[in-house]
Amino acid sequence: MNLLSKKATSRQREGTSFCTVTEALRDGGPLTKASALIMGLGNMAHKQVAKGLIFLAVEIAYLVYMCSFGFYSLSRLPGLGTVEQEEVWNEELQVYLYTSGDQSILILLYGIATIILTLVMFWIWRGTVKSAYQAESLTKQGRHVRTFKEDLKTLLDEKLQWTMMAPPMFFICALTILPLIFMICMAFTNYSKIDNHLVLFDWVGLENFATLFDGSSVLGSTFWSVLGWTLVWAFFATFTNYFAGMILALLINRKGTRAKGFWRFCFVLSCAVPMFVSLLIMRTMLQPEGAVNVLLRQLGLIASDASLPFFTNTTWARVTVIVINIWVGVPYTLLQLTGVLQNIPGDLYEAASIDGANAVQQFFHITLPYMFYVTTPYLIATFTGNVNNFNVIYLLSGGDPVTNLSSTAGDTDLLVTWLYKLTIDNQYYNIGAVVGILTFVILAIGSLLTYRNSKSYKEEGGF
């Protein structure tokens, strides 16, 4: 007897379902093998009638769907439709009527949904074959085969995780996975207002990626410019907040500081105001005729007919959004780092003092390494969040100033705000999908490489 047969015999003795479909089809009886074609047949033959009927009903429902709609959706997926909507003059009504043509977006959506449904059905099919093999093994051993009521009880006991995870997985598939795959597929089409491809569009392969990487094109030059500013913004927005919050946390947490709770309350109070309200107020105050410029004129610090170009000059606008982001983000960093500081062992500082280390040396050899060690995942998450920081840029500067009228992005636009403008304002859905994919790839690779090369990963639990 070979090793595979021994394993199969061992599983049959145990009466478990921990077997592969290949083993079930190879070692199972005729009814188990027939279950691969008629789902539930093996279960019904071994007194699991209700369970078998449910499997059979699922198979019938899937076949009905595929025969009535599924195969048709899959057949149209490669072409995404060919019949255009036409305008026809109606003599009787004396008006133009529009004939219903193909809608590529629905063809793509239904095709992807059918593929996902087929994958789910394949997973259910695997379970039915394994279930039939388990029932056959238990019957041959003379052991008890669970009734339908007992199977339902297991869903509230040993298989409770399946019961609890089923609803979330359904919504994840319907509201996350399906839209995500749909967006990825859109990047390989010409779905945009260019040449009027908003209703009927085609597959174009990697053409959109080539356009975006071509620095000589308008979209390509815009992409590299926006990508560069996005990385610069994310770096400064992350580390200015981090070090400003660290300095505040150190000053408030030091032994000589009185009323620590009061100072923390003052800085954290801004968290109670919704961020979008604060950003819109700051945007109004920094306009050419806003409160800041008017006050500076009244104080004589600028000419009576002049205004500081907070959002009309590229350098001013970029520095402005970074500075205001510090004001908005420091309270959150202060809370994070205060908790870290309060958990640094005091014995380390006592030992350093005995060895003659001063405050600066203690900071660079104890405080800073410990904080970096603990907060590296937080820094990575913050950097990722700043790359996708839609609120601060869109609500504060709106991407302005726009110095290149042929571009679809302003000088302070990030990839995420540019993506919004591409899709909502300009209807370049295909290019927007490419930007979304590239943003994900850049962040995923960068985050993984940074974390895997950090001490937080290499020396986990070692500090």
C-alpha positions as CSV (number, residue, x, y, z in Angstrom):
1,M,0.0,0.0,0.0
2,N,1.5,3.4,-1.0
3,L,1.7,6.4,1.1
4,L,-1.4,8.1,-0.4
5,S,-3.5,5.1,0.2
6,K,-2.4,4.9,3.8
7,K,-3.3,8.5,4.3
8,A,-6.7,8.0,2.8
9,T,-7.3,4.9,4.9
10,S,-6.3,6.8,8.0
11,R,-8.7,9.5,7.2
12,Q,-11.5,7.0,6.6
13,R,-10.9,5.5,10.0
14,E,-11.0,8.9,11.7
15,G,-14.1,9.9,9.7
16,T,-12.9,13.4,9.2
17,S,-13.4,15.8,6.4
18,F,-9.8,16.9,6.2
19,C,-9.1,15.5,2.8
20,T,-8.6,16.8,-0.7
21,V,-11.1,16.7,-3.5
22,T,-8.6,14.5,-5.4
23,E,-8.5,11.9,-2.7
24,A,-12.3,12.0,-2.3
25,L,-12.8,11.4,-6.0
26,R,-10.1,8.7,-6.2
27,D,-10.9,6.8,-3.0
28,G,-14.6,7.4,-2.8
29,G,-17.4,5.1,-4.0
30,P,-19.6,5.6,-7.0
31,L,-22.1,7.8,-5.3
32,T,-19.3,10.1,-3.9
33,K,-17.9,10.3,-7.4
34,A,-21.4,11.0,-8.8
35,S,-21.6,13.9,-6.4
36,A,-19.1,15.7,-8.5
37,L,-21.9,15.9,-11.2
38,I,-25.0,15.8,-9.1
39,M,-24.2,17.8,-5.9
40,G,-25.7,16.3,-2.7
41,L,-26.2,12.8,-4.2
42,G,-23.7,11.2,-1.9
43,N,-25.2,12.9,1.2
44,M,-28.7,11.9,0.3
45,A,-27.6,8.3,-0.2
46,H,-26.1,8.3,3.4
47,K,-29.2,9.6,5.2
48,Q,-28.3,13.3,5.0
49,V,-31.3,14.1,2.8
50,A,-31.9,17.7,3.8
51,K,-28.2,18.6,3.4
52,G,-28.1,16.9,0.1
53,L,-31.2,18.7,-1.1
54,I,-29.7,22.0,-0.2
55,F,-26.5,21.2,-2.2
56,L,-28.7,20.1,-5.1
57,A,-30.8,23.3,-4.9
58,V,-27.7,25.4,-5.0
59,E,-26.4,23.6,-8.1
60,I,-29.8,23.9,-9.8
61,A,-29.9,27.6,-9.0
62,Y,-26.4,28.1,-10.4
63,L,-27.2,26.2,-13.6
64,V,-30.4,28.1,-14.1
65,Y,-28.6,31.4,-13.7
66,M,-25.8,30.4,-16.0
67,C,-28.2,29.1,-18.7
68,S,-30.4,32.1,-18.5
69,F,-27.9,34.9,-18.0
70,G,-24.4,33.8,-17.0
71,F,-23.1,32.2,-20.2
72,Y,-24.4,35.2,-22.2
73,S,-22.6,37.6,-19.8
74,L,-19.3,35.7,-20.2
75,S,-19.7,35.5,-24.0
76,R,-19.9,39.3,-24.2
77,L,-17.0,40.0,-21.8
78,P,-14.2,39.7,-24.4
79,G,-15.9,42.2,-26.8
80,L,-17.7,44.5,-24.3
81,G,-20.5,45.1,-26.7
82,T,-20.7,46.2,-30.4
83,V,-24.1,47.8,-30.9
84,E,-24.0,51.6,-30.6
85,Q,-26.9,53.7,-29.4
86,E,-28.6,55.3,-32.4
87,E,-30.8,58.4,-32.9
88,V,-33.9,57.7,-35.1
89,W,-36.5,60.1,-36.3
90,N,-40.0,59.1,-35.5
91,E,-42.4,60.4,-38.2
92,E,-45.5,59.7,-36.1
93,L,-44.4,61.5,-32.9
94,Q,-42.2,64.0,-34.8
95,V,-39.4,63.5,-32.3
96,Y,-36.0,61.8,-32.2
97,L,-35.9,58.4,-30.4
98,Y,-32.9,56.6,-29.2
99,T,-32.4,52.9,-29.7
100,S,-31.0,50.9,-26.9
101,G,-27.4,49.9,-27.7
102,D,-24.9,47.9,-25.7
103,Q,-23.6,49.4,-22.4
104,S,-20.1,48.2,-21.9
105,I,-20.0,49.1,-18.3
106,L,-22.9,46.7,-17.5
107,I,-21.4,44.0,-19.6
108,L,-18.1,44.3,-17.7
109,L,-19.8,44.4,-14.4
110,Y,-22.1,41.4,-15.1
111,G,-19.2,39.4,-16.5
112,I,-17.0,40.0,-13.5
113,A,-19.9,39.2,-11.1
114,T,-20.5,35.9,-13.0
115,I,-16.8,34.9,-12.7
116,I,-16.8,35.6,-9.0
117,L,-20.0,33.7,-8.6
118,T,-18.4,30.8,-10.5
119,L,-15.4,30.8,-8.2
120,V,-17.7,30.7,-5.1
121,M,-19.7,27.9,-6.7
122,F,-16.4,26.0,-7.3
123,W,-15.6,26.4,-3.6
124,I,-19.1,25.0,-2.6
125,W,-18.7,22.1,-5.1
126,R,-15.4,21.1,-3.4
127,G,-17.2,21.1,-0.1
128,T,-20.0,18.9,-1.3
129,V,-17.6,16.3,-2.7
130,K,-15.6,16.2,0.6
131,S,-18.9,16.1,2.6
132,A,-20.1,13.1,0.5
133,Y,-16.8,11.3,1.1
134,Q,-17.0,12.0,4.8
135,A,-20.5,10.6,5.0
136,E,-19.4,7.5,3.1
137,S,-16.4,6.9,5.4
138,L,-18.5,7.2,8.5
139,T,-21.1,4.8,7.1
140,K,-18.5,2.2,6.2
141,Q,-17.1,2.4,9.8
142,G,-20.5,2.0,11.3
143,R,-20.2,5.4,13.0
144,H,-22.9,8.0,13.4
145,V,-23.6,10.2,10.5
146,R,-24.8,13.7,11.6
147,T,-28.4,14.6,10.9
148,F,-29.4,18.0,9.5
149,K,-30.3,19.2,13.0
150,E,-26.9,18.2,14.4
151,D,-25.2,20.0,11.5
152,L,-27.1,23.2,12.4
153,K,-26.0,22.8,16.0
154,T,-22.4,22.6,15.0
155,L,-22.8,26.0,13.3
156,L,-23.4,27.5,16.8
157,D,-20.6,25.4,18.4
158,E,-17.5,24.0,16.8
159,K,-18.1,25.8,13.5
160,L,-19.2,29.1,15.0
161,Q,-16.4,30.9,13.1
162,W,-18.1,30.0,9.8
163,T,-21.4,31.3,11.0
164,M,-19.9,34.6,12.2
165,M,-17.7,35.1,9.2
166,A,-20.3,34.3,6.5
167,P,-22.1,37.7,6.5
168,P,-18.9,39.8,6.5
169,M,-17.4,37.7,3.7
170,F,-20.6,38.2,1.7
171,F,-20.4,42.0,2.0
172,I,-16.7,42.0,1.4
173,C,-17.2,40.1,-1.9
174,A,-20.1,42.3,-3.0
175,L,-18.9,45.7,-1.8
176,T,-15.1,45.4,-1.9
177,I,-13.7,42.6,-4.1
178,L,-16.2,43.1,-6.9
179,P,-15.7,46.9,-7.2
180,L,-11.9,46.4,-6.8
181,I,-11.7,43.9,-9.7
182,F,-14.0,46.1,-11.7
183,M,-11.7,49.1,-11.2
184,I,-8.6,47.0,-12.1
185,C,-10.3,45.8,-15.3
186,M,-11.3,49.3,-16.2
187,A,-7.6,50.3,-16.4
188,F,-7.3,48.0,-19.4
189,T,-10.1,49.7,-21.4
190,N,-10.6,53.1,-23.1
191,Y,-13.5,54.0,-20.8
192,S,-13.4,57.8,-20.9
193,K,-15.0,60.8,-22.6
194,I,-12.1,60.8,-25.2
195,D,-13.7,59.8,-28.5
196,N,-17.0,59.4,-26.7
197,H,-16.2,56.0,-25.1
198,L,-18.5,56.5,-22.0
199,V,-21.2,54.1,-23.2
200,L,-19.4,51.7,-25.5
201,F,-15.7,51.0,-24.9
202,D,-13.1,48.3,-25.7
203,W,-10.2,46.5,-24.2
204,V,-6.9,48.3,-25.0
205,G,-4.4,46.2,-23.0
206,L,-1.5,48.2,-21.5
207,E,-2.1,51.3,-23.6
208,N,-3.3,53.4,-20.6
209,F,-0.2,52.4,-18.6
210,A,2.1,53.4,-21.5
211,T,0.3,56.7,-21.8
212,L,0.8,57.5,-18.1
213,F,4.5,56.5,-18.2
214,D,5.2,58.5,-21.3
215,G,6.7,61.7,-19.9
216,S,6.3,63.5,-23.3
217,S,2.5,63.4,-23.1
218,V,0.3,65.7,-21.1
219,L,-1.0,63.0,-18.8
220,G,2.4,61.4,-18.5
221,S,4.2,64.6,-17.5
222,T,1.3,65.4,-15.1
223,F,1.7,61.9,-13.5
224,W,5.4,62.2,-12.8
225,S,4.9,65.8,-11.4
226,V,2.1,64.8,-9.1
227,L,3.9,61.6,-8.0
228,G,7.0,63.6,-7.1
229,W,5.0,66.1,-5.1
230,T,2.9,63.4,-3.4
231,L,6.1,61.7,-2.1
232,V,7.6,65.0,-0.9
233,W,4.3,65.9,0.8
234,A,4.0,62.5,2.4
235,F,7.5,62.7,3.8
236,F,7.2,66.2,5.3
237,A,3.6,65.7,6.4
238,T,4.6,62.5,8.3
239,F,7.9,63.5,9.9
240,T,7.1,67.2,10.7
241,N,4.0,65.9,12.6
242,Y,6.1,63.1,14.2
243,F,8.9,65.3,15.5
244,A,6.7,68.2,16.5
245,G,4.5,65.8,18.4
246,M,7.5,64.2,20.0
247,I,8.9,67.6,21.1
248,L,5.6,68.5,22.7
249,A,5.3,65.1,24.3
250,L,8.8,65.4,25.8
251,L,8.2,68.9,27.1
252,I,4.9,68.0,28.7
253,N,6.1,64.7,30.1
254,R,9.2,66.0,31.7
255,K,9.3,66.0,35.5
256,G,9.6,69.8,35.8
257,T,6.4,70.5,33.9
258,R,3.4,71.4,36.0
259,A,-0.3,70.9,35.1
260,K,0.5,68.2,32.5
261,G,-3.1,67.4,32.0
262,F,-4.0,71.1,31.3
263,W,-1.3,71.4,28.5
264,R,-2.4,68.1,26.9
265,F,-6.0,69.3,27.0
266,C,-5.0,72.5,25.3
267,F,-3.3,70.8,22.4
268,V,-5.9,68.0,22.1
269,L,-8.8,70.4,22.1
270,S,-8.6,70.9,18.4
271,C,-9.4,67.1,17.9
272,A,-12.9,67.9,19.1
273,V,-13.5,70.1,16.1
274,P,-14.2,68.1,12.9
275,M,-11.2,68.4,10.6
276,F,-13.1,69.5,7.6
277,V,-14.5,72.5,9.5
278,S,-11.0,73.6,10.6
279,L,-9.7,73.2,7.1
280,L,-12.5,75.2,5.5
281,I,-12.1,78.0,8.1
282,M,-8.3,78.1,7.4
283,R,-9.0,78.2,3.7
284,T,-11.3,81.2,4.1
285,M,-8.9,83.0,6.4
286,L,-5.9,82.6,3.9
287,Q,-7.7,83.9,0.8
288,P,-6.4,87.2,-0.8
289,E,-9.2,89.0,1.0
290,G,-9.3,86.7,4.0
291,A,-8.8,87.6,7.7
292,V,-5.0,87.0,7.6
293,N,-4.2,89.3,4.7
294,V,-6.6,92.0,6.0
295,L,-5.0,91.9,9.4
296,L,-1.5,92.1,7.9
297,R,-2.6,95.1,5.9
298,Q,-4.0,96.8,8.9
299,L,-0.8,96.2,10.9
300,G,1.2,97.7,8.0
301,L,3.2,94.5,7.5
302,I,2.2,94.3,3.8
303,A,1.1,97.0,1.3
304,S,-2.5,98.0,1.3
305,D,-3.1,96.6,-2.2
306,A,-1.0,93.4,-1.7
307,S,-1.8,90.0,-0.4
308,L,0.3,87.0,0.6
309,P,0.0,84.3,-2.2
310,F,-1.0,81.5,0.1
311,F,-2.8,79.5,-2.6
312,T,-1.7,81.4,-5.8
313,N,2.0,80.7,-5.7
314,T,3.3,77.1,-6.0
315,T,5.9,77.3,-3.2
316,W,3.7,79.3,-0.9
317,A,0.8,76.9,-1.4
318,R,2.9,73.8,-0.8
319,V,4.5,75.2,2.4
320,T,1.1,76.4,3.6
321,V,-0.6,73.0,3.3
322,I,2.4,71.3,5.1
323,V,2.3,73.9,8.0
324,I,-1.5,73.7,8.4
325,N,-1.2,69.9,8.4
326,I,1.2,70.1,11.3
327,W,-1.4,72.2,13.3
328,V,-4.1,69.6,12.4
329,G,-2.1,66.5,12.9
330,V,0.2,67.2,15.9
331,P,-2.5,66.6,18.6
332,Y,-2.9,63.0,17.4
333,T,0.8,62.4,17.3
334,L,1.1,63.9,20.8
335,L,-1.4,61.3,22.1
336,Q,0.4,58.4,20.4
337,L,3.9,59.4,21.6
338,T,2.8,60.3,25.2
339,G,1.7,56.7,25.7
340,V,5.1,55.5,24.3
341,L,7.1,57.8,26.5
342,Q,5.2,56.8,29.7
343,N,6.1,53.1,28.9
344,I,9.8,53.5,28.6
345,P,11.4,51.7,31.6
346,G,12.7,54.2,34.1
347,D,15.6,51.9,34.9
348,L,17.2,52.7,31.6
349,Y,17.4,56.4,32.4
350,E,18.7,55.7,36.0
351,A,21.4,53.4,34.6
352,A,22.4,56.0,32.0
353,S,22.6,58.7,34.6
354,I,24.9,56.6,36.8
355,D,27.1,56.0,33.8
356,G,27.3,59.8,33.3
357,A,25.1,60.3,30.3
358,N,23.5,63.7,30.0
359,A,20.0,64.5,28.8
360,V,21.0,64.8,25.1
361,Q,22.8,61.5,25.2
362,Q,19.9,59.8,27.0
363,F,17.5,61.2,24.3
364,F,19.6,59.9,21.3
365,H,20.5,56.5,22.9
366,I,17.3,55.6,24.8
367,T,14.3,57.7,24.0
368,L,14.6,58.1,20.3
369,P,15.6,54.4,19.5
370,Y,12.8,53.2,21.7
371,M,10.2,55.5,20.1
372,F,11.3,54.5,16.6
373,Y,11.3,50.8,17.5
374,V,7.7,51.0,18.9
375,T,6.2,53.5,16.4
376,T,7.7,52.2,13.1
377,P,4.4,50.6,12.1
378,Y,2.6,53.8,13.1
379,L,5.0,55.8,10.9
380,I,4.4,53.5,7.9
381,A,0.7,53.8,8.4
382,T,0.9,57.6,8.7
383,F,3.0,57.9,5.6
384,T,0.5,55.7,3.7
385,G,-2.4,57.8,5.0
386,N,-0.7,61.0,4.0
387,V,-0.1,59.8,0.4
388,N,-3.9,59.3,0.3
389,N,-4.7,62.4,2.4
390,F,-7.6,63.7,0.3
391,N,-9.2,65.9,3.0
392,V,-6.3,68.3,3.7
393,I,-5.4,69.0,0.1
394,Y,-8.9,69.1,-1.4
395,L,-10.5,71.1,1.3
396,L,-7.6,73.5,1.9
397,S,-6.1,74.3,-1.5
398,G,-8.3,72.3,-3.9
399,G,-5.1,71.4,-5.7
400,D,-4.4,75.1,-6.6
401,P,-2.6,76.8,-8.0
402,V,-3.0,75.6,-11.6
403,T,0.1,76.9,-13.5
404,N,-0.3,74.5,-16.5
405,L,-3.7,75.1,-18.2
406,S,-3.3,71.9,-20.3
407,S,-2.9,69.8,-17.2
408,T,-5.7,68.2,-15.3
409,A,-3.9,68.7,-11.9
410,G,-2.9,71.6,-9.8
411,D,0.5,72.1,-8.2
412,T,-0.6,70.9,-4.8
413,D,-2.7,67.9,-6.1
414,L,-1.8,64.5,-4.7
415,L,-2.4,61.3,-6.7
416,V,-5.6,60.7,-4.8
417,T,-7.0,64.2,-5.5
418,W,-5.8,64.0,-9.1
419,L,-7.6,60.7,-9.4
420,Y,-10.8,62.4,-8.1
421,K,-10.5,65.1,-10.8
422,L,-9.7,62.7,-13.5
423,T,-12.9,60.6,-12.8
424,I,-15.4,63.2,-11.5
425,D,-14.4,66.3,-13.3
426,N,-12.9,65.0,-16.5
427,Q,-14.4,61.5,-16.9
428,Y,-11.1,59.9,-17.7
429,Y,-12.2,56.7,-15.8
430,N,-9.6,54.5,-17.5
431,I,-6.6,56.7,-16.5
432,G,-8.1,57.2,-13.0
433,A,-8.1,53.4,-12.6
434,V,-4.5,53.2,-13.7
435,V,-3.6,55.9,-11.1
436,G,-5.4,53.9,-8.4
437,I,-3.6,50.7,-9.3
438,L,-0.2,52.4,-9.3
439,T,-0.8,54.2,-6.0
440,F,-1.7,50.8,-4.4
441,V,1.4,49.1,-5.9
442,I,3.8,51.9,-4.8
443,L,2.4,52.0,-1.3
444,A,2.2,48.2,-0.9
445,I,5.7,47.6,-2.0
446,G,7.1,50.6,-0.1
447,S,5.3,49.7,3.1
448,L,6.3,46.0,3.0
449,L,10.0,46.7,2.2
450,T,10.2,49.4,4.9
451,Y,8.6,47.3,7.6
452,R,10.5,44.1,6.8
453,N,13.8,45.9,7.0
454,S,12.9,47.7,10.3
455,K,14.0,46.6,13.7
456,S,10.3,46.4,14.7
457,Y,10.1,43.4,12.4
458,K,13.6,41.9,12.7
459,E,13.8,42.2,16.5
460,E,10.2,41.8,17.5
461,G,9.9,41.7,21.2
462,G,13.6,42.2,21.7
463,F,13.7,45.8,23.0
